[in-house]
Amino acid sequence: MEELTTAVSEFTVSTDTIWILVTAVLVMFMQPGFALVEAGFTRTKNTANILMKNLMDFSIGSLIFWLLGYTLMYGEDIGGFLGKISFFFNSDEINGVPDKASLMFQTVFAATAATIVSGAVAERTKFSAYIFFSIAITAIIYPISGHWVWGGGWLSSLSTPFHDFAGSSVVHSVGAWVGLTGAVIIGPRLGKYTSDGKARAIPGQNLAFGALGVFILWFGWFGFNPGSQLAAAGSENASAISHIFITTNLAAGAGAITAMAVTWMKYKRPGLSLTLNGALAGLVAITAGCDVVSPGGAVIIGILAGTLLVFGVEFIDKVVKIDDPVGAISVHGLNGALGTLLVGVFSTSNGLLYGGGAAQLGSQFIGVLAIGAWAMATGFLLFFILKKTIGVRVSKRIEEEGLDIYEHGESAYN
Amino acid sequence: MKKIEAIIRKTKFEEVKEALHENGIEFFSFWEARGVGMARESRVYRGIMYDTSSIERTYLEIVVRDVNLDKTIEAILASAATGEVGDGKIFVSTLDERIRIRTGERGDESLYIKD
């Protein structure tokens, strides 16, 4: 009998480990998705640059997160604020799954937060500054706010714990808010605004890249959300991951359809570029509550996300006048916050609509504000220091002729 | 000897080419051209309406002997017209000299292959 118990427990570890590693690979595959979206939504003269930034934030993020980011986030809790760092992570322990499987899974999440920024600051940011930024977000900014939620920090110990299942706020908003501060400090691209402040269209080079990238991201999200269950063995986990697949997919579809409908009404024709963002908006928004909302709730979250996306892009572009070439702030920032808040409304266990009162919604507000304030404050500080030291923006001539040739000495298209 | 430059719709290129071939005009150059003019279209990119007055057309350059001038023009007129604004223009000018690089032949002889 004891042998049988051991065998079952061994088998559970295997199943869960395979699940985590397979979904880690799916999340890693979101990197080419981001790379394609960002390359497609920007101009050919900056393609090598944006690809290089995407390659480097993943590569640097992988090393830095192993070096110290992972334990800063998941190490033994210090005062609810951060984890105890142990450098060069090399644990062979098994906590449910091998620690190294957890490191791998969490690394691809950290890299996702980092890569969101490159889109918001595309086409004008100095490459050397971007490298420093990539180090800072994966070493400090992301792990600390991540610790508050997933590492046993203060947001997870509220009387009604803050709920962000797979990272609408922890991953997506953090990346977007840092990107927002970067976009503000670096300033808009040349030619984005007329002298009287009117926004101008700077069409991206290739919407086929954009569409392929969005499909890849959607595909990768089936690792991002269901993988965050962190286990697959047993009927309870099996049900949970299946449920999360459905809520994730429904929200993405609803987000895309809604964005299409809104652009159709606003601009007389259904616009591809914003509809692609709409699918991503749905995915970002469902990420926080994908485990606790019903399929119907997921559709409503997707509808709200697709609507917010279109108005958000216009608001950021035309009203606050922040130049975000790929819509990262609206997709990941606004919709990350929206999705996190909506957990307090649509959670079937304690949401407002399900008779759970406002306690969860209150915690969600606290979390959104705290994470937003943290990411914006550290992001501002980081980009401000970079601006005063090595500089964050390329010269006018380099920007006009393209970052590819001057920053990298090669062009993407020859 | 005349140089005929014609700006035509991209969609009419194949028809014009056939019409020229039917009239014995075998040699000409063409390239994609962009210009500004009366034909305009408005587009929306990420919520911003913008007016693209940049129009894409095909630019033909045909050098012919004087005897072939009229039929070449007729062929282009007949094949490139739709009646809508934006059908394009034809320009005719007189050339001073032509030389075939391979043989050094000058004048009309450089324009066709002698049997």
Interface residues (C-beta under 8 A of the other chain):
Chain A: A199 R200 A201 I202 P203 G204 T263 K266 Y267 K268 R269 G271 S273 L274 V310 V313 E314 D317 K318 G327
Chain B: R43 V44 Y45 R46 G47 I48 M49 Y50
